[in-house]
Amino acid sequence: MRLRFQLIIFMFLRAILNTMHRRVYPFLTVFARGLGVEITTLSYVVIC
């Protein structure tokens, strides 16, 4: 029972983190322009 609960929590948190990570990509150009950096530099930061 405890393992099932841990797996459910892990999958839920992983889904949230993946969604948050992938929502940034469409706005990379806007963020790069606003920060005054190249888009490739900002994409490296997001990946790591």
C-alpha positions as CSV (number, residue, x, y, z in Angstrom):
1,M,0.0,0.0,0.0
2,R,2.8,2.4,0.9
3,L,4.7,1.6,-2.3
4,R,1.6,2.3,-4.4
5,F,1.1,5.7,-2.7
6,Q,4.8,6.6,-3.3
7,L,4.5,5.7,-7.0
8,I,1.4,7.7,-7.4
9,I,3.0,10.8,-5.8
10,F,6.2,10.3,-7.9
11,M,4.2,10.0,-11.2
12,F,2.2,13.1,-10.3
13,L,5.2,15.2,-9.4
14,R,7.1,14.0,-12.5
15,A,4.1,15.0,-14.7
16,I,4.0,18.5,-13.2
17,L,7.7,19.0,-13.6
18,N,7.7,17.8,-17.2
19,T,4.8,20.1,-18.0
20,M,6.5,23.1,-16.3
21,H,9.7,22.4,-18.2
22,R,8.0,22.1,-21.6
23,R,5.8,25.2,-21.2
24,V,8.9,27.5,-21.3
25,Y,10.1,26.6,-24.8
26,P,7.5,28.6,-26.8
27,F,8.5,31.7,-24.9
28,L,12.3,31.3,-25.1
29,T,12.6,34.0,-27.8
30,V,10.7,36.5,-25.6
31,F,12.7,35.7,-22.6
32,A,16.0,35.9,-24.5
33,R,15.1,39.3,-26.0
34,G,14.0,40.6,-22.6
35,L,17.2,39.4,-20.9
36,G,19.5,40.5,-23.7
37,V,21.0,37.1,-24.3
38,E,21.1,34.7,-27.3
39,I,18.4,32.1,-27.5
40,T,20.9,29.3,-27.6
41,T,22.4,30.4,-24.3
42,L,18.9,30.5,-22.7
43,S,18.0,27.1,-24.1
44,Y,21.1,25.6,-22.5
45,V,20.1,27.1,-19.2
46,V,16.6,25.7,-19.4
47,I,17.9,22.2,-20.4
48,C,20.2,22.0,-17.4
